[in-house]
Amino acid sequence: LLFSSTDFNSYGPVSNAENAPQRVNGRMSASTDPGMGCAPRMDVLGEPVLEIR
């Protein structure tokens, strides 16, 4: 099964998540890791702009 998706994570020069999907030969696949399958790189993202509790 194929579907169309925009590869926003490849548009910029900085990777902001570990194990984010990568485009290979024009195709991407979802991770098989638990949850979202990727982990945010907090050292790259920095402090939150807004925190709602």
Biopython code that builds the backbone (N, CA, C, O; Angstrom):
import numpy as np
from Bio.PDB.StructureBuilder import StructureBuilder

atoms = [
    (1, "LEU", "N", (0.845, -1.173, 0.000)),
    (1, "LEU", "CA", (0.000, 0.000, 0.000)),
    (1, "LEU", "C", (0.885, 1.228, 0.000)),
    (1, "LEU", "O", (1.749, 1.362, 0.867)),
    (2, "LEU", "N", (0.693, 2.119, -0.941)),
    (2, "LEU", "CA", (1.439, 3.374, -1.020)),
    (2, "LEU", "C", (0.487, 4.535, -0.795)),
    (2, "LEU", "O", (-0.678, 4.477, -1.187)),
    (3, "PHE", "N", (0.986, 5.593, -0.163)),
    (3, "PHE", "CA", (0.197, 6.810, -0.012)),
    (3, "PHE", "C", (1.113, 8.004, -0.148)),
    (3, "PHE", "O", (2.332, 7.882, -0.026)),
    (4, "SER", "N", (0.530, 9.149, -0.399)),
    (4, "SER", "CA", (1.296, 10.376, -0.607)),
    (4, "SER", "C", (1.514, 11.092, 0.722)),
    (4, "SER", "O", (0.604, 11.188, 1.545)),
    (5, "SER", "N", (2.729, 11.591, 0.919)),
    (5, "SER", "CA", (3.059, 12.332, 2.136)),
    (5, "SER", "C", (4.119, 13.370, 1.805)),
    (5, "SER", "O", (4.936, 13.157, 0.909)),
    (6, "THR", "N", (4.113, 14.487, 2.515)),
    (6, "THR", "CA", (5.139, 15.510, 2.319)),
    (6, "THR", "C", (6.276, 15.264, 3.291)),
    (6, "THR", "O", (6.044, 15.062, 4.483)),
    (7, "ASP", "N", (7.481, 15.278, 2.801)),
    (7, "ASP", "CA", (8.678, 14.973, 3.582)),
    (7, "ASP", "C", (9.266, 16.251, 4.185)),
    (7, "ASP", "O", (10.357, 16.668, 3.796)),
    (8, "PHE", "N", (8.557, 16.875, 5.129)),
    (8, "PHE", "CA", (9.017, 18.130, 5.715)),
    (8, "PHE", "C", (10.348, 17.985, 6.451)),
    (8, "PHE", "O", (11.117, 18.944, 6.516)),
    (9, "ASN", "N", (10.635, 16.803, 7.009)),
    (9, "ASN", "CA", (11.871, 16.653, 7.782)),
    (9, "ASN", "C", (13.125, 16.692, 6.917)),
    (9, "ASN", "O", (14.227, 16.789, 7.457)),
    (10, "SER", "N", (12.999, 16.621, 5.612)),
    (10, "SER", "CA", (14.176, 16.704, 4.736)),
    (10, "SER", "C", (14.367, 18.094, 4.134)),
    (10, "SER", "O", (15.344, 18.323, 3.421)),
    (11, "TYR", "N", (13.451, 19.028, 4.409)),
    (11, "TYR", "CA", (13.537, 20.358, 3.812)),
    (11, "TYR", "C", (14.619, 21.219, 4.439)),
    (11, "TYR", "O", (15.191, 22.071, 3.759)),
    (12, "GLY", "N", (14.913, 21.022, 5.708)),
    (12, "GLY", "CA", (15.880, 21.880, 6.402)),
    (12, "GLY", "C", (17.202, 21.175, 6.629)),
    (12, "GLY", "O", (17.294, 19.957, 6.474)),
    (13, "PRO", "N", (18.231, 21.933, 6.997)),
    (13, "PRO", "CA", (19.562, 21.358, 7.192)),
    (13, "PRO", "C", (19.760, 20.711, 8.561)),
    (13, "PRO", "O", (20.769, 20.042, 8.782)),
    (14, "VAL", "N", (18.802, 20.900, 9.496)),
    (14, "VAL", "CA", (18.962, 20.409, 10.864)),
    (14, "VAL", "C", (17.960, 19.295, 11.140)),
    (14, "VAL", "O", (16.772, 19.431, 10.847)),
    (15, "SER", "N", (18.441, 18.206, 11.699)),
    (15, "SER", "CA", (17.557, 17.118, 12.107)),
    (15, "SER", "C", (17.103, 17.383, 13.538)),
    (15, "SER", "O", (17.937, 17.562, 14.425)),
    (16, "ASN", "N", (15.788, 17.412, 13.777)),
    (16, "ASN", "CA", (15.305, 17.697, 15.124)),
    (16, "ASN", "C", (14.726, 16.476, 15.833)),
    (16, "ASN", "O", (14.090, 16.611, 16.878)),
    (17, "ALA", "N", (14.943, 15.274, 15.268)),
    (17, "ALA", "CA", (14.481, 14.044, 15.915)),
    (17, "ALA", "C", (15.399, 12.885, 15.552)),
    (17, "ALA", "O", (15.911, 12.800, 14.436)),
    (18, "GLU", "N", (15.591, 12.001, 16.517)),
    (18, "GLU", "CA", (16.335, 10.767, 16.273)),
    (18, "GLU", "C", (15.385, 9.737, 15.671)),
    (18, "GLU", "O", (14.242, 9.611, 16.111)),
    (19, "ASN", "N", (15.846, 9.017, 14.688)),
    (19, "ASN", "CA", (15.095, 7.940, 14.048)),
    (19, "ASN", "C", (13.865, 8.435, 13.286)),
    (19, "ASN", "O", (12.905, 7.686, 13.105)),
    (20, "ALA", "N", (13.891, 9.687, 12.841)),
    (20, "ALA", "CA", (12.781, 10.206, 12.029)),
    (20, "ALA", "C", (12.799, 9.508, 10.668)),
    (20, "ALA", "O", (13.868, 9.110, 10.204)),
    (21, "PRO", "N", (11.651, 9.351, 10.024)),
    (21, "PRO", "CA", (11.625, 8.718, 8.707)),
    (21, "PRO", "C", (12.524, 9.460, 7.713)),
    (21, "PRO", "O", (12.571, 10.690, 7.708)),
    (22, "GLN", "N", (13.218, 8.720, 6.894)),
    (22, "GLN", "CA", (14.095, 9.291, 5.877)),
    (22, "GLN", "C", (13.604, 8.870, 4.499)),
    (22, "GLN", "O", (13.098, 7.763, 4.317)),
    (23, "ARG", "N", (13.757, 9.752, 3.552)),
    (23, "ARG", "CA", (13.381, 9.446, 2.173)),
    (23, "ARG", "C", (14.510, 8.633, 1.533)),
    (23, "ARG", "O", (15.670, 9.040, 1.584)),
    (24, "VAL", "N", (14.180, 7.503, 0.939)),
    (24, "VAL", "CA", (15.149, 6.654, 0.242)),
    (24, "VAL", "C", (14.542, 6.283, -1.104)),
    (24, "VAL", "O", (13.486, 5.653, -1.160)),
    (25, "ASN", "N", (15.204, 6.672, -2.182)),
    (25, "ASN", "CA", (14.707, 6.389, -3.534)),
    (25, "ASN", "C", (13.275, 6.886, -3.736)),
    (25, "ASN", "O", (12.463, 6.219, -4.378)),
    (26, "GLY", "N", (12.973, 8.060, -3.184)),
    (26, "GLY", "CA", (11.662, 8.658, -3.373)),
    (26, "GLY", "C", (10.559, 8.095, -2.502)),
    (26, "GLY", "O", (9.392, 8.445, -2.680)),
    (27, "ARG", "N", (10.907, 7.227, -1.561)),
    (27, "ARG", "CA", (9.894, 6.624, -0.691)),
    (27, "ARG", "C", (10.292, 6.756, 0.770)),
    (27, "ARG", "O", (11.472, 6.838, 1.111)),
    (28, "MET", "N", (9.268, 6.775, 1.629)),
    (28, "MET", "CA", (9.484, 6.800, 3.070)),
    (28, "MET", "C", (8.675, 5.667, 3.685)),
    (28, "MET", "O", (7.674, 5.223, 3.123)),
    (29, "SER", "N", (9.124, 5.210, 4.844)),
    (29, "SER", "CA", (8.331, 4.219, 5.570)),
    (29, "SER", "C", (8.299, 4.598, 7.042)),
    (29, "SER", "O", (9.223, 5.224, 7.562)),
    (30, "ALA", "N", (7.227, 4.210, 7.695)),
    (30, "ALA", "CA", (7.076, 4.496, 9.118)),
    (30, "ALA", "C", (8.013, 3.598, 9.916)),
    (30, "ALA", "O", (8.341, 2.486, 9.502)),
    (31, "SER", "N", (8.427, 4.102, 11.054)),
    (31, "SER", "CA", (9.287, 3.338, 11.948)),
    (31, "SER", "C", (8.505, 2.185, 12.575)),
    (31, "SER", "O", (7.287, 2.263, 12.732)),
    (32, "THR", "N", (9.198, 1.142, 12.921)),
    (32, "THR", "CA", (8.580, 0.031, 13.644)),
    (32, "THR", "C", (8.840, 0.149, 15.140)),
    (32, "THR", "O", (8.432, -0.727, 15.904)),
    (33, "ASP", "N", (9.515, 1.222, 15.577)),
    (33, "ASP", "CA", (9.758, 1.453, 17.000)),
    (33, "ASP", "C", (8.443, 1.815, 17.688)),
    (33, "ASP", "O", (7.499, 2.248, 17.027)),
    (34, "PRO", "N", (8.372, 1.640, 19.022)),
    (34, "PRO", "CA", (7.136, 1.954, 19.754)),
    (34, "PRO", "C", (6.753, 3.432, 19.666)),
    (34, "PRO", "O", (7.597, 4.291, 19.411)),
    (35, "GLY", "N", (5.478, 3.708, 19.880)),
    (35, "GLY", "CA", (4.987, 5.089, 19.899)),
    (35, "GLY", "C", (5.084, 5.732, 18.535)),
    (35, "GLY", "O", (4.752, 5.120, 17.520)),
    (36, "MET", "N", (5.546, 6.981, 18.517)),
    (36, "MET", "CA", (5.694, 7.707, 17.254)),
    (36, "MET", "C", (6.880, 7.197, 16.440)),
    (36, "MET", "O", (7.000, 7.506, 15.254)),
    (37, "GLY", "N", (7.749, 6.421, 17.068)),
    (37, "GLY", "CA", (8.876, 5.845, 16.354)),
    (37, "GLY", "C", (10.081, 6.753, 16.234)),
    (37, "GLY", "O", (11.070, 6.389, 15.598)),
    (38, "CYS", "N", (10.013, 7.931, 16.836)),
    (38, "CYS", "CA", (11.155, 8.839, 16.826)),
    (38, "CYS", "C", (11.191, 9.586, 18.159)),
    (38, "CYS", "O", (10.197, 9.630, 18.883)),
    (39, "ALA", "N", (12.327, 10.163, 18.470)),
    (39, "ALA", "CA", (12.490, 10.894, 19.730)),
    (39, "ALA", "C", (12.994, 12.300, 19.426)),
    (39, "ALA", "O", (13.962, 12.457, 18.681)),
    (40, "PRO", "N", (12.350, 13.333, 19.993)),
    (40, "PRO", "CA", (12.799, 14.703, 19.740)),
    (40, "PRO", "C", (14.197, 14.941, 20.288)),
    (40, "PRO", "O", (14.546, 14.432, 21.353)),
    (41, "ARG", "N", (14.989, 15.704, 19.568)),
    (41, "ARG", "CA", (16.332, 16.087, 20.016)),
    (41, "ARG", "C", (16.201, 17.412, 20.762)),
    (41, "ARG", "O", (16.242, 18.486, 20.162)),
    (42, "MET", "N", (16.044, 17.316, 22.081)),
    (42, "MET", "CA", (15.802, 18.499, 22.896)),
    (42, "MET", "C", (16.970, 19.477, 22.843)),
    (42, "MET", "O", (16.772, 20.681, 23.001)),
    (43, "ASP", "N", (18.197, 18.974, 22.621)),
    (43, "ASP", "CA", (19.352, 19.874, 22.502)),
    (43, "ASP", "C", (19.230, 20.762, 21.265)),
    (43, "ASP", "O", (19.759, 21.873, 21.245)),
    (44, "VAL", "N", (18.543, 20.281, 20.244)),
    (44, "VAL", "CA", (18.330, 21.064, 19.025)),
    (44, "VAL", "C", (17.101, 21.964, 19.177)),
    (44, "VAL", "O", (17.123, 23.122, 18.760)),
    (45, "LEU", "N", (16.037, 21.436, 19.770)),
    (45, "LEU", "CA", (14.794, 22.190, 19.910)),
    (45, "LEU", "C", (14.907, 23.320, 20.926)),
    (45, "LEU", "O", (14.293, 24.372, 20.750)),
    (46, "GLY", "N", (15.678, 23.116, 21.978)),
    (46, "GLY", "CA", (15.843, 24.160, 22.992)),
    (46, "GLY", "C", (14.668, 24.222, 23.953)),
    (46, "GLY", "O", (13.868, 23.291, 24.046)),
    (47, "GLU", "N", (14.583, 25.332, 24.661)),
    (47, "GLU", "CA", (13.533, 25.521, 25.659)),
    (47, "GLU", "C", (12.182, 25.758, 24.975)),
    (47, "GLU", "O", (12.125, 26.324, 23.884)),
    (48, "PRO", "N", (11.096, 25.321, 25.624)),
    (48, "PRO", "CA", (9.764, 25.553, 25.058)),
    (48, "PRO", "C", (9.464, 27.041, 24.916)),
    (48, "PRO", "O", (9.869, 27.846, 25.756)),
    (49, "VAL", "N", (8.762, 27.397, 23.864)),
    (49, "VAL", "CA", (8.322, 28.774, 23.672)),
    (49, "VAL", "C", (7.091, 29.035, 24.538)),
    (49, "VAL", "O", (6.913, 30.140, 25.052)),
    (50, "LEU", "N", (6.238, 28.012, 24.700)),
    (50, "LEU", "CA", (5.025, 28.121, 25.499)),
    (50, "LEU", "C", (4.792, 26.788, 26.185)),
    (50, "LEU", "O", (4.900, 25.735, 25.556)),
    (51, "GLU", "N", (4.476, 26.827, 27.460)),
    (51, "GLU", "CA", (4.174, 25.607, 28.206)),
    (51, "GLU", "C", (2.802, 25.768, 28.837)),
    (51, "GLU", "O", (2.572, 26.707, 29.599)),
    (52, "ILE", "N", (1.887, 24.854, 28.524)),
    (52, "ILE", "CA", (0.527, 24.898, 29.050)),
    (52, "ILE", "C", (0.368, 23.752, 30.033)),
    (52, "ILE", "O", (0.655, 22.598, 29.714)),
    (53, "ARG", "N", (-0.088, 24.080, 31.218)),
    (53, "ARG", "CA", (-0.281, 23.047, 32.249)),
    (53, "ARG", "C", (-1.727, 22.955, 32.640)),
    (53, "ARG", "O", (-2.085, 22.143, 33.493)),
]
sb = StructureBuilder()
sb.init_structure("model")
sb.init_model(0)
sb.init_chain("A")
sb.init_seg("    ")
for serial, (resi, resn, name, xyz) in enumerate(atoms, 1):
    if name == "N":
        sb.init_residue(resn, " ", resi, " ")
    sb.init_atom(name, np.array(xyz, "f"), 0.0, 1.0, " ", f" {name:<3s}", serial, name[0])
structure = sb.get_structure()
